[in-house]
Amino acid sequence: MARDDVRTSRPPQPDRVAAPQIPEDVLFSDLDREVRARLRTLSKENAENVGLHLVMAGRLLDTDPELAYEHAQAAVQRAGRVDVVREAAGLAAYRTGRFAEALRELRTVRRLNGSSEHLAVMADCERGLGRPERALALADSPEAAELPADVQIELAMVVSGARLDLSEPEAAVAVLASPAVRTATGPVAARVAQARATALEAAGRPEAAAAELAAFSPDQLAQAAGDVADDEDDIVAFDLEDESGQQSDEVQDDASDVEPEGVLDARADEEPTVSDDKPAELAAAPAADGNGSIDDRAAATERPWEDEA
């Protein structure tokens, strides 16, 4: 007979939370081919289940971010070692204002595959946690200089907001005056104008702020602010740059951050590891606050994909 004091091979794990339902019209083939490839390390049945939750997380990210978060968590419970799954969890956490959790998940993604594509989101999470200095430190990191032009524009808007958080309105205006930022087009240009207008207002220059917005129609500004609902459902691709050459060592180092397949990451709500003793307190409002923060709808969280099969 087994002794009560014999230690089991694994510590007790939290009970798995019931996964949200998946509509019948959702198909595994809705996923981008590269995302499906990332799930090949799982069993066929588990890969399909995880993939369906990723599809739902992407569909709901704009319209029902809380339910999107639940789908992303269901995927993490079943495939916590897969980078695209942790990415989905991080972006959904960000959209629901869980900034500490989002930061931890996106740091895990960086360790899993070496990608820094979500650096702007990570910096905005630091702002949401009341740490604008750390947002600026991320923006000054070597990885930031290597980001694509569109992501650097997003990061510049975060930096502008961080300068406002530090009561530096003129610096907030200046960071959005660079030629690279001013070459933005389409909805991104409208968002840059809104961020500059906010900074100019804070600097006591209301006329200049109004002039920034004058070039855009009310509809364009509403769309840029995310106030206009899309008629069509968007599917968000949790695709990442292929950094397979860097993965093996990083995944080994990350073993303490992720649980084996099928086990809920028990630390989902822990604060992220920080380099000093300053507490990480969760901000009350989402980071996309109109003060230079990135707009979730047009930033790294919105990447529609189509079935390539």
N, C-alpha and C positions, 0 to 999 in steps of 0.2 A: 504494500500500500504506500502511495506517495506521501512523503512527509510534508506537513504544512510549511515548515521553515526552509524547505529547499528552494533556492532561488531559481526562477525560470530563466530561460536563455535570453529573453528580451524583457525589458521593463514594461509595465502595463501601458497600453496605448489608449488614447481617447476613442470613444465610440464614433464610428463613421456617421456623419450627418446625412440624413436622407437627401439624395440628389434631386434637384428640380426635374420636372417632367420635360420630355423632348417631343415636340410635335411630330406627327407621322411624316410630314413633308420634308423634314430635315434629313439630308443624305450625307454620308461620309465623303462622297465625291464632290460635295460643295467646297471642301477644303482645297487650298492651293496644293499643287503637286509636291512642292518642296516641304510644306508642312506635313503632308502625309508621309513623306520620306523620313521626317524626324521621328515619327511614331513607330517606325519599323522595329525598334528595340523592344516593343511591347508585344504581347500575344495578340493574335489577330482580333479576338473578341474584345480585349481591353483597348486596343488601338482604335477600334471603331467607336466604342463607347466614349473614350476620351475625345476623339475627333468630333463627335456630335455635340458634346458640351462646348468645345471650342467654337464651333459654328454658331451655337446659340449665344455664347458670350459676345461674339462679334456682332451678331444681329441686334443685340439688345443694348450695346454699350451707350448709344445715344438716347434711346427711348426709355430704357428701364435699367439704368446702371446697377442698381441693387440686385436685380435678378441676374444680370450679366455676371456680377461678382459671385453669386451663388453657383452659377454654371462653371465659372473658372475654378472655384474651390473644389467642386466635384471632380474636375479634371486633375487638380493637384493631388487629391486624395488617391488617385489611381495611377498617376504618372509624375511624381514629384521630382524625378531626375531628368526630365526632358525640358530643354531650354524654352521651347515655344509655349509649353504649358506654364512655366513659371513667369514667362513674359505676359501671358494672358492674365494671370493672377495679379501681377504688378500693375498693369494698366487698369484693370477693373478696380483694384484697390484705390488707385489714384483718382479715378473718376467718382468714387464714392467718398472721397475725403479721408481715407485711411492712409495718411501720408507716411507714417512710420512703417507700416506694413508694405506699402508700395515701394518705398526706398529699399527695404530689405530684399524684396523679391527681385527688383531690378539689379541690385548688386549681385544677387545670385546668378542672374542671367549673364552678367559680365564675367563672372568666374567660370561659368559653364562653357561659354563660347568666345569670350574675348571681345564681344561687340560693345561699343559705347554709343550706339545709335539713340539710346534713350537718355542721354546725358541731360538734355533740356528738361525732360520730365523729372529726373532725379533732382535737378537744381530747384525746380518749382516745388518739389516735395520739401526740400530744406526750407524754402520760404513758408510753406504751409505749416511747418513745425516751429516757425518763429526764429529761424536761423539764417537770415539773409547773408551773413558773412560766409557761411559754408556754401551757399549758392554761388557767391562770387568766386570762392576757391575752386569749385568745380568748373566754372567758366574759364578760369585761368589755367586749368590743367593741360598737359600736353595732348591728351586725347581730344580736347575741344578744338584744337587747331586743325585736326585732321577730319573733322566732321564735314559732311556734305553741305553745300551752300544753304539749302533750305533748312537744315537742322540748325545751322549757325544763326539764321535769322530768328528761329524760335528761341534759341538760347539768348540772343540779344534782348528779346522782349522780356525774358525772365530776369536778366541782369538789370534792365531798366526798372522793373518792379522792385528788385532787391535794393537798388539805390533809393527808391522812394521809401522803402521800409526803413532805411537808415537816415531818412530826412535829408537826402542829397538830390533835390529835384533837377538841378542843372546837370549833374552827372547822368541822371536818368534820361534827360533830353539828348545829351551828347552821344550816348551809346547807340541811340537810334538814328544818328545823323551820318553814319558811315556810308560810303558808296555801296557797299555790299548789301546793306539793309535797305537802302533807298531804291535798289533795283528790283525789289519784290513786286510781283504782279498779281492780278486777280484778287481773290478773297484775302490772301496773305497781305497784300498791299493795304487793304482796308483795315486789317487788324493792326498792322504797323502804325497806320495813321491814328487809330484809336489809342494805341499805347503812347504815341508821341503827344497826342492831345491831352491825355491824362497827366503826363509829365509836365507839359507846358502849363496846364492849369495849376499844378502844384508849384510851379516856378513863378506864378503870378503873371502869366502872359496869356490871358483869356482870348485876346484877338488872334494870336498866333495859333492857339488851340482850335479856334473855330475855322481858321483858314486850312488847317490840316484836314478837317472833315468835309470841307466844302466840295471837294472833288468827287465825293461819293454820294450816291443816292441813299435815301433812308432804307430802302430794301437791301442795298449792298452792305450798309452798316449793320442792319439787323442780322443778315446772314453771317457776317463776320463775327458778330457777338454770339452766334448760336441761338438766336431767338426765333429762327424760322425752321419749322419742322420739315424734313424731307418727305415727299410723297412716297418715295420708294425706300424699301428696306436696304440698308447698307450691311454688307458683310465685312467684318474687319479681319484682315490677315495678320496673324501673329507670326509673321515671317521674319527671319533674322539672317544677317549676313553669314555666309558659310565660313567659319573660322576653325574648320576641323583640325588644322595643323596645330592649334593652340589648345585643343580641348582636353587632351588626356591628362596633363598635369593639373589643369584647373579643376577638372571634375574630381580628381583625387583629393585635392585640397578642400573641396566643397562638401565632402562626405558628411561633415557635422551639421551642415545647413539643410540637407534634404533627407527625407526618409525613403526607404525602399518602396518599390511599386506596391500600391494597394494600401499604404499606411498614411493617415493624415499627418501632415506636418504639425506637430504639437506646438510649435512656436509661432504660429501664424500671426499672433497678435503681440509678439514681443517687440520692444523698441529695437531699432537698428544699433549695431555696434558703432560707437563713436570714439574719436581719438582723444577726447578730453572729458572732463567731468561735468560739462554743461548738460542739464537734463533735456530730454527730447519730449516736449509736451505737444500733444496733438492740437492743431489749430481748430477753432470752432467752425471755420468756413472753408469751402474749397479754395484752392490756390488760384483758380481762374476767376479773379475778382475784378478785372477791369483795370488793375493798376500795373499793367505791364506783364502780367502772367501769360503763359502760353494758353491758347484756346484749345481745349481738348479736341473739339470736333475737327479741327484742321491740322492738328499736330501729329505726333508719331502714333497716336492711337487710331487714326483713321486711314486705313490702307485697303480699299476694296480689292477683291481678287475674283477671278473667274476660274471655273474648272478648265484645266488644260488637257484633261484626258481625251 
